[in-house]
Amino acid sequence: MRKTRLRLAAAVVPAVLLAAACSGSSDDGKGGATDSASASASANGSDGSGGSDDAGSTDGTLSKAQLAKALITQADVPGWTVQVSQTDDSAGTATLTADKADCQPLADVTSSKPKIPRKAFIGAAFARTTSGATPDAINQMLVASHAPGDAQKVLASVKTALGTCTGFTATDNTGTKTPFTIAKGPQVPTGDEAVSYVMTDTKDKKSGAALVTVVRTGDTVTAYLSVKSAGGAGDLPIEVARKQNEKLKAAQK
């Protein structure tokens, strides 16, 4: 499956979420899936994302280079196509601000400036490999490292928000306002802890809905956005999430 197909299929994700999660997916025009070589290039900063030092920080926080090495590849999940996205740690774009304070943790999951800051992050899109023009479902993922203890705070804040927040209007960095409804999602059997919810754009309930899954692995948090190409929230590919959890655990040992 060509990279362009995966990138175009990603357009079904609500624009405000896609922009916040993984800005500027790259396409070298050659087709084919992202593999371990591509991930290695990303780790060295050659994908334009400004990869950081491979050694990580003194507190054990994973650097962008280490996150890139721990990112799933096609070899890890046969039958899936994975495309690393370019990300910019310093960009203040793709912010999301909720009009209700209790809902802000849900907006922060895909905002470039969350209240609990990320130390480093990397993004990717993945879908089942297909010979067709568009896969049945598309997934975006944002893998982030946090200062010790902060990843637990992220999960706790999301869980608390889901106890009271049923909807909010998000304002992005351009001033565009998007109304969303929130519904609790299915249980997620992976990670040290995890939670999911469905975020639906009330202006376009079919194509503007996504399943958002947040998984903590040690001091890292992986956020997944899953949608169906035909419209509507998708299902988290649990086998992919489990493999990503496994690789992140190994990277933090």
BAKOL-195994 format. One record per residue (C-alpha): residue number from 1; z, y, x; residue in one letter. Coordinates in nm, 3 decimals, always signed. Each point is the difference from the previous one (the first is absolute). Example, Ala and Ser with C-alpha at 12.3 -4.5 7.8 and 13.67 -1.06 7.14 Angstrom:
2
{pos:1 up:+0.780 north:-0.450 east:+1.230 code:A};
{pos:2 up:-0.066 north:+0.344 east:+0.137 code:S};
END
This chain:
253
{pos:1 up:+0.000 north:+0.000 east:+0.000 code:M};
{pos:2 up:-0.099 north:+0.336 east:+0.148 code:R};
{pos:3 up:+0.264 north:+0.260 east:+0.076 code:K};
{pos:4 up:-0.185 north:+0.242 east:-0.224 code:T};
{pos:5 up:+0.055 north:-0.231 east:-0.297 code:R};
{pos:6 up:+0.372 north:-0.011 east:+0.067 code:L};
{pos:7 up:+0.016 north:+0.376 east:+0.042 code:R};
{pos:8 up:-0.197 north:+0.070 east:-0.317 code:L};
{pos:9 up:+0.205 north:-0.250 east:-0.197 code:A};
{pos:10 up:+0.309 north:+0.192 east:+0.108 code:A};
{pos:11 up:-0.123 north:+0.292 east:-0.207 code:A};
{pos:12 up:+0.138 north:-0.170 east:-0.310 code:V};
{pos:13 up:+0.353 north:+0.076 east:+0.126 code:V};
{pos:14 up:+0.131 north:+0.321 east:-0.159 code:P};
{pos:15 up:-0.130 north:+0.270 east:+0.234 code:A};
{pos:16 up:+0.337 north:+0.166 east:+0.047 code:V};
{pos:17 up:+0.156 north:-0.330 east:+0.109 code:L};
{pos:18 up:-0.285 north:-0.108 east:+0.225 code:L};
{pos:19 up:-0.010 north:+0.332 east:+0.184 code:A};
{pos:20 up:+0.373 north:-0.007 east:+0.059 code:A};
{pos:21 up:+0.017 north:-0.359 east:+0.115 code:A};
{pos:22 up:-0.293 north:-0.031 east:+0.238 code:C};
{pos:23 up:-0.202 north:+0.312 east:+0.074 code:S};
{pos:24 up:-0.352 north:-0.040 east:+0.135 code:G};
{pos:25 up:-0.098 north:-0.368 east:+0.020 code:S};
{pos:26 up:-0.240 north:-0.048 east:+0.288 code:S};
{pos:27 up:-0.339 north:-0.171 east:-0.008 code:D};
{pos:28 up:-0.199 north:-0.067 east:+0.314 code:D};
{pos:29 up:-0.312 north:-0.082 east:-0.202 code:G};
{pos:30 up:-0.027 north:-0.346 east:+0.152 code:K};
{pos:31 up:+0.156 north:-0.194 east:-0.283 code:G};
{pos:32 up:+0.236 north:-0.290 east:+0.038 code:G};
{pos:33 up:+0.376 north:-0.019 east:-0.039 code:A};
{pos:34 up:+0.276 north:+0.144 east:+0.211 code:T};
{pos:35 up:+0.124 north:-0.261 east:+0.246 code:D};
{pos:36 up:+0.261 north:-0.027 east:+0.271 code:S};
{pos:37 up:-0.220 north:+0.194 east:+0.240 code:A};
{pos:38 up:-0.016 north:+0.291 east:-0.241 code:S};
{pos:39 up:+0.374 north:-0.008 east:-0.045 code:A};
{pos:40 up:+0.043 north:+0.006 east:+0.376 code:S};
{pos:41 up:-0.227 north:+0.304 east:+0.024 code:A};
{pos:42 up:+0.208 north:+0.170 east:-0.263 code:S};
{pos:43 up:+0.313 north:-0.078 east:+0.195 code:A};
{pos:44 up:-0.143 north:+0.182 east:+0.299 code:N};
{pos:45 up:-0.086 north:+0.304 east:-0.208 code:G};
{pos:46 up:-0.378 north:-0.048 east:+0.026 code:S};
{pos:47 up:-0.043 north:+0.012 east:-0.377 code:D};
{pos:48 up:+0.078 north:+0.372 east:+0.002 code:G};
{pos:49 up:+0.344 north:-0.051 east:-0.147 code:S};
{pos:50 up:+0.188 north:+0.109 east:+0.309 code:G};
{pos:51 up:+0.180 north:-0.326 east:+0.080 code:G};
{pos:52 up:+0.335 north:+0.040 east:+0.170 code:S};
{pos:53 up:+0.157 north:-0.168 east:+0.301 code:D};
{pos:54 up:+0.021 north:-0.377 east:-0.025 code:D};
{pos:55 up:+0.362 north:-0.013 east:+0.115 code:A};
{pos:56 up:+0.143 north:+0.139 east:-0.325 code:G};
{pos:57 up:+0.316 north:+0.210 east:-0.013 code:S};
{pos:58 up:+0.339 north:-0.050 east:+0.160 code:T};
{pos:59 up:+0.154 north:-0.086 east:-0.338 code:D};
{pos:60 up:-0.244 north:-0.288 east:-0.048 code:G};
{pos:61 up:-0.224 north:+0.181 east:-0.250 code:T};
{pos:62 up:-0.355 north:-0.135 east:+0.010 code:L};
{pos:63 up:-0.264 north:+0.241 east:+0.131 code:S};
{pos:64 up:-0.341 north:+0.041 east:-0.162 code:K};
{pos:65 up:-0.145 north:-0.222 east:+0.272 code:A};
{pos:66 up:+0.251 north:-0.273 east:-0.079 code:Q};
{pos:67 up:-0.063 north:+0.034 east:-0.373 code:L};
{pos:68 up:-0.372 north:-0.035 east:+0.064 code:A};
{pos:69 up:+0.055 north:-0.320 east:+0.195 code:K};
{pos:70 up:+0.216 north:-0.134 east:-0.283 code:A};
{pos:71 up:-0.254 north:+0.086 east:-0.269 code:L};
{pos:72 up:-0.164 north:-0.296 east:-0.173 code:I};
{pos:73 up:-0.352 north:-0.089 east:+0.107 code:T};
{pos:74 up:-0.270 north:-0.219 east:-0.145 code:Q};
{pos:75 up:+0.112 north:-0.280 east:+0.230 code:A};
{pos:76 up:+0.349 north:+0.016 east:-0.154 code:D};
{pos:77 up:-0.122 north:-0.018 east:-0.360 code:V};
{pos:78 up:-0.320 north:-0.209 east:-0.024 code:P};
{pos:79 up:-0.211 north:+0.094 east:-0.299 code:G};
{pos:80 up:+0.102 north:+0.364 east:+0.015 code:W};
{pos:81 up:-0.175 north:+0.303 east:+0.146 code:T};
{pos:82 up:+0.228 north:+0.258 east:+0.163 code:V};
{pos:83 up:-0.106 north:+0.351 east:+0.098 code:Q};
{pos:84 up:+0.233 north:+0.219 east:+0.206 code:V};
{pos:85 up:+0.016 north:+0.359 east:-0.123 code:S};
{pos:86 up:+0.020 north:+0.307 east:+0.217 code:Q};
{pos:87 up:+0.325 north:+0.187 east:-0.046 code:T};
{pos:88 up:+0.136 north:+0.322 east:+0.142 code:D};
{pos:89 up:+0.373 north:+0.015 east:+0.063 code:D};
{pos:90 up:+0.004 north:+0.378 east:+0.035 code:S};
{pos:91 up:-0.199 north:+0.088 east:-0.312 code:A};
{pos:92 up:+0.196 north:+0.159 east:-0.282 code:G};
{pos:93 up:-0.273 north:-0.081 east:-0.246 code:T};
{pos:94 up:+0.011 north:-0.239 east:-0.294 code:A};
{pos:95 up:+0.347 north:+0.105 east:-0.107 code:T};
{pos:96 up:+0.132 north:-0.089 east:-0.344 code:L};
{pos:97 up:+0.275 north:+0.192 east:-0.177 code:T};
{pos:98 up:+0.147 north:-0.131 east:-0.324 code:A};
{pos:99 up:+0.109 north:+0.245 east:-0.269 code:D};
{pos:100 up:+0.313 north:-0.211 east:-0.056 code:K};
{pos:101 up:+0.247 north:-0.041 east:+0.286 code:A};
{pos:102 up:+0.097 north:-0.353 east:-0.099 code:D};
{pos:103 up:-0.366 north:-0.106 east:+0.024 code:C};
{pos:104 up:-0.068 north:+0.145 east:+0.346 code:Q};
{pos:105 up:+0.076 north:-0.326 east:+0.188 code:P};
{pos:106 up:-0.290 north:-0.163 east:-0.188 code:L};
{pos:107 up:-0.235 north:+0.281 east:+0.100 code:A};
{pos:108 up:+0.133 north:-0.017 east:+0.357 code:D};
{pos:109 up:-0.126 north:-0.357 east:+0.040 code:V};
{pos:110 up:-0.355 north:+0.135 east:+0.042 code:T};
{pos:111 up:+0.071 north:+0.360 east:+0.101 code:S};
{pos:112 up:-0.069 north:+0.111 east:+0.356 code:S};
{pos:113 up:+0.332 north:+0.190 east:+0.005 code:K};
{pos:114 up:+0.265 north:-0.225 east:-0.156 code:P};
{pos:115 up:+0.363 north:+0.112 east:-0.012 code:K};
{pos:116 up:+0.093 north:-0.294 east:+0.224 code:I};
{pos:117 up:-0.249 north:+0.048 east:+0.288 code:P};
{pos:118 up:-0.206 north:-0.272 east:+0.161 code:R};
{pos:119 up:+0.016 north:-0.037 east:+0.378 code:K};
{pos:120 up:-0.354 north:-0.147 east:+0.023 code:A};
{pos:121 up:-0.247 north:-0.155 east:-0.240 code:F};
{pos:122 up:-0.337 north:-0.170 east:-0.031 code:I};
{pos:123 up:-0.216 north:-0.076 east:-0.303 code:G};
{pos:124 up:-0.259 north:-0.255 east:-0.105 code:A};
{pos:125 up:-0.205 north:-0.114 east:-0.297 code:A};
{pos:126 up:-0.049 north:-0.367 east:-0.079 code:F};
{pos:127 up:-0.177 north:-0.212 east:-0.259 code:A};
{pos:128 up:-0.121 north:-0.354 east:-0.044 code:R};
{pos:129 up:-0.319 north:-0.058 east:+0.194 code:T};
{pos:130 up:-0.297 north:-0.011 east:-0.236 code:T};
{pos:131 up:-0.378 north:+0.005 east:+0.017 code:S};
{pos:132 up:-0.008 north:+0.223 east:-0.306 code:G};
{pos:133 up:-0.028 north:+0.378 east:+0.001 code:A};
{pos:134 up:+0.364 north:+0.051 east:-0.092 code:T};
{pos:135 up:+0.305 north:-0.227 east:+0.024 code:P};
{pos:136 up:+0.193 north:-0.073 east:-0.319 code:D};
{pos:137 up:+0.302 north:+0.187 east:+0.132 code:A};
{pos:138 up:+0.078 north:+0.241 east:+0.281 code:I};
{pos:139 up:+0.325 north:+0.061 east:+0.183 code:N};
{pos:140 up:+0.121 north:+0.281 east:+0.222 code:Q};
{pos:141 up:+0.300 north:-0.033 east:+0.225 code:M};
{pos:142 up:+0.210 north:+0.244 east:+0.202 code:L};
{pos:143 up:+0.228 north:-0.155 east:+0.263 code:V};
{pos:144 up:+0.268 north:+0.237 east:+0.130 code:A};
{pos:145 up:+0.290 north:-0.020 east:+0.244 code:S};
{pos:146 up:+0.324 north:+0.186 east:-0.063 code:H};
{pos:147 up:+0.308 north:+0.103 east:+0.192 code:A};
{pos:148 up:+0.275 north:-0.265 east:-0.020 code:P};
{pos:149 up:+0.141 north:-0.009 east:-0.352 code:G};
{pos:150 up:-0.269 north:+0.219 east:-0.156 code:D};
{pos:151 up:-0.215 north:-0.287 east:-0.128 code:A};
{pos:152 up:+0.296 north:-0.120 east:-0.208 code:Q};
{pos:153 up:+0.038 north:+0.354 east:-0.134 code:K};
{pos:154 up:-0.367 north:+0.003 east:-0.104 code:V};
{pos:155 up:+0.037 north:-0.319 east:-0.202 code:L};
{pos:156 up:+0.329 north:+0.114 east:-0.151 code:A};
{pos:157 up:-0.153 north:+0.332 east:-0.109 code:S};
{pos:158 up:-0.300 north:-0.171 east:-0.162 code:V};
{pos:159 up:+0.222 north:-0.247 east:-0.187 code:K};
{pos:160 up:+0.223 north:+0.283 east:-0.121 code:T};
{pos:161 up:-0.302 north:+0.201 east:-0.114 code:A};
{pos:162 up:-0.134 north:-0.294 east:-0.200 code:L};
{pos:163 up:+0.326 north:-0.007 east:-0.190 code:G};
{pos:164 up:-0.063 north:+0.341 east:-0.156 code:T};
{pos:165 up:-0.358 north:+0.112 east:+0.062 code:C};
{pos:166 up:-0.259 north:-0.094 east:-0.262 code:T};
{pos:167 up:-0.255 north:+0.267 east:+0.087 code:G};
{pos:168 up:-0.065 north:+0.322 east:+0.188 code:F};
{pos:169 up:-0.269 north:+0.250 east:+0.090 code:T};
{pos:170 up:-0.097 north:-0.001 east:+0.368 code:A};
{pos:171 up:-0.136 north:+0.304 east:+0.180 code:T};
{pos:172 up:-0.198 north:-0.067 east:+0.317 code:D};
{pos:173 up:-0.059 north:+0.230 east:+0.297 code:N};
{pos:174 up:-0.302 north:+0.159 east:-0.171 code:T};
{pos:175 up:+0.202 north:+0.093 east:-0.307 code:G};
{pos:176 up:-0.162 north:-0.266 east:-0.218 code:T};
{pos:177 up:+0.239 north:-0.137 east:-0.261 code:K};
{pos:178 up:-0.018 north:-0.362 east:-0.117 code:T};
{pos:179 up:+0.223 north:-0.146 east:-0.273 code:P};
{pos:180 up:+0.122 north:-0.355 east:+0.056 code:F};
{pos:181 up:+0.195 north:-0.252 east:-0.202 code:T};
{pos:182 up:+0.221 north:-0.248 east:+0.185 code:I};
{pos:183 up:+0.078 north:-0.359 east:-0.097 code:A};
{pos:184 up:+0.193 north:-0.261 east:+0.194 code:K};
{pos:185 up:-0.216 north:-0.264 east:+0.165 code:G};
{pos:186 up:+0.051 north:-0.370 east:+0.074 code:P};
{pos:187 up:+0.250 north:-0.139 east:+0.248 code:Q};
{pos:188 up:-0.131 north:-0.026 east:+0.356 code:V};
{pos:189 up:+0.106 north:-0.318 east:+0.186 code:P};
{pos:190 up:-0.031 north:+0.123 east:+0.358 code:T};
{pos:191 up:+0.164 north:+0.234 east:+0.248 code:G};
{pos:192 up:+0.367 north:+0.077 east:+0.054 code:D};
{pos:193 up:-0.021 north:+0.180 east:-0.334 code:E};
{pos:194 up:-0.285 north:+0.118 east:-0.218 code:A};
{pos:195 up:-0.080 north:+0.172 east:-0.328 code:V};
{pos:196 up:-0.313 north:+0.081 east:-0.199 code:S};
{pos:197 up:-0.112 north:+0.232 east:-0.275 code:Y};
{pos:198 up:-0.318 north:+0.097 east:-0.184 code:V};
{pos:199 up:-0.110 north:+0.361 east:+0.034 code:M};
{pos:200 up:-0.253 north:+0.110 east:-0.264 code:T};
{pos:201 up:-0.192 north:+0.326 east:-0.020 code:D};
{pos:202 up:+0.036 north:+0.092 east:-0.367 code:T};
{pos:203 up:-0.331 north:+0.189 east:+0.010 code:K};
{pos:204 up:-0.187 north:-0.317 east:+0.097 code:D};
{pos:205 up:+0.217 north:-0.299 east:-0.085 code:K};
{pos:206 up:-0.261 north:-0.263 east:+0.091 code:K};
{pos:207 up:-0.134 north:+0.106 east:+0.338 code:S};
{pos:208 up:+0.306 north:+0.206 east:+0.090 code:G};
{pos:209 up:+0.256 north:-0.280 east:+0.014 code:A};
{pos:210 up:+0.138 north:-0.177 east:+0.304 code:A};
{pos:211 up:+0.271 north:-0.251 east:+0.077 code:L};
{pos:212 up:+0.219 north:+0.151 east:+0.273 code:V};
{pos:213 up:+0.203 north:-0.251 east:+0.200 code:T};
{pos:214 up:+0.256 north:+0.104 east:+0.260 code:V};
{pos:215 up:+0.121 north:-0.262 east:+0.250 code:V};
{pos:216 up:+0.267 north:+0.048 east:+0.267 code:R};
{pos:217 up:-0.012 north:-0.208 east:+0.317 code:T};
{pos:218 up:+0.286 north:+0.106 east:+0.225 code:G};
{pos:219 up:-0.056 north:+0.367 east:+0.082 code:D};
{pos:220 up:-0.357 north:+0.003 east:-0.131 code:T};
{pos:221 up:-0.129 north:+0.066 east:-0.350 code:V};
{pos:222 up:-0.340 north:-0.117 east:-0.125 code:T};
{pos:223 up:-0.138 north:+0.162 east:-0.313 code:A};
{pos:224 up:-0.286 north:-0.176 east:-0.180 code:Y};
{pos:225 up:-0.230 north:+0.149 east:-0.265 code:L};
{pos:226 up:-0.185 north:-0.264 east:-0.201 code:S};
{pos:227 up:-0.272 north:+0.063 east:-0.257 code:V};
{pos:228 up:-0.274 north:-0.194 east:-0.175 code:K};
{pos:229 up:-0.353 north:+0.114 east:+0.070 code:S};
{pos:230 up:-0.074 north:-0.004 east:-0.374 code:A};
{pos:231 up:+0.299 north:+0.223 east:-0.062 code:G};
{pos:232 up:+0.371 north:-0.052 east:-0.047 code:G};
{pos:233 up:+0.288 north:-0.095 east:+0.224 code:A};
{pos:234 up:-0.058 north:-0.302 east:+0.217 code:G};
{pos:235 up:+0.229 north:-0.277 east:+0.124 code:D};
{pos:236 up:+0.155 north:+0.004 east:+0.346 code:L};
{pos:237 up:-0.157 north:-0.276 east:+0.213 code:P};
{pos:238 up:+0.332 north:-0.158 east:+0.090 code:I};
{pos:239 up:-0.144 north:-0.219 east:+0.276 code:E};
{pos:240 up:-0.120 north:+0.312 east:+0.183 code:V};
{pos:241 up:+0.332 north:+0.179 east:-0.050 code:A};
{pos:242 up:+0.188 north:-0.302 east:+0.134 code:R};
{pos:243 up:-0.216 north:-0.016 east:+0.311 code:K};
{pos:244 up:+0.048 north:+0.374 east:+0.058 code:Q};
{pos:245 up:+0.375 north:-0.043 east:-0.040 code:N};
{pos:246 up:-0.007 north:-0.288 east:+0.249 code:E};
{pos:247 up:-0.187 north:+0.204 east:+0.262 code:K};
{pos:248 up:+0.229 north:+0.300 east:-0.040 code:L};
{pos:249 up:+0.309 north:-0.221 east:+0.042 code:K};
{pos:250 up:-0.143 north:-0.141 east:+0.323 code:A};
{pos:251 up:-0.082 north:+0.349 east:+0.129 code:A};
{pos:252 up:+0.358 north:+0.118 east:-0.050 code:Q};
{pos:253 up:+0.169 north:-0.285 east:+0.185 code:K};
END
